[in-house]
Amino acid sequence: MGGDQPAGSIRVGLVNWAVEPAETSAKAGEVTFYAVHEMGHGHMADEGGVTHDLQVMRKTADGSFEMAGQVTGLKMGEAKALTLTMAAGDYELSCNVVEELKGKVIPHYAKGMRTPFKVTA
Ligand SMILES: [Cu+2]
């Protein structure tokens, strides 16, 4: 894992609790995301967020989401590229990790790890 950011890729920072893409849209076709679990953001003792995922979810005609691709299990400081062939439409970049810490369920998505992403024709 890790390595340098691929040329032309869209860097997507993952932190507690946000998904922060460098760009919020792309042209249809081959799109490479570079998912990075950022260093140096605070982790409270029982906060969770030891690992994050990047799920690329495509919005379907009925308004639900289907997965277009994902990177899972990134620990702090880790990064991984994900190349997808994307059609025009509305997407969401999210982290769907749900973890349990000392009996408390922590759904990253509900904590705020989601952001819209648009693919244009
Ligand atoms: Cu997460």
Boltz pocket constraint, residues with backbone or C-beta under 6 A from the ligand:
constraints:
  - pocket:
      binder: B
      contacts: [[A, 15], [A, 49], [A, 51], [A, 52], [A, 53], [A, 95], [A, 96], [A, 97], [A, 108], [A, 113]]
      max_distance: 6.0
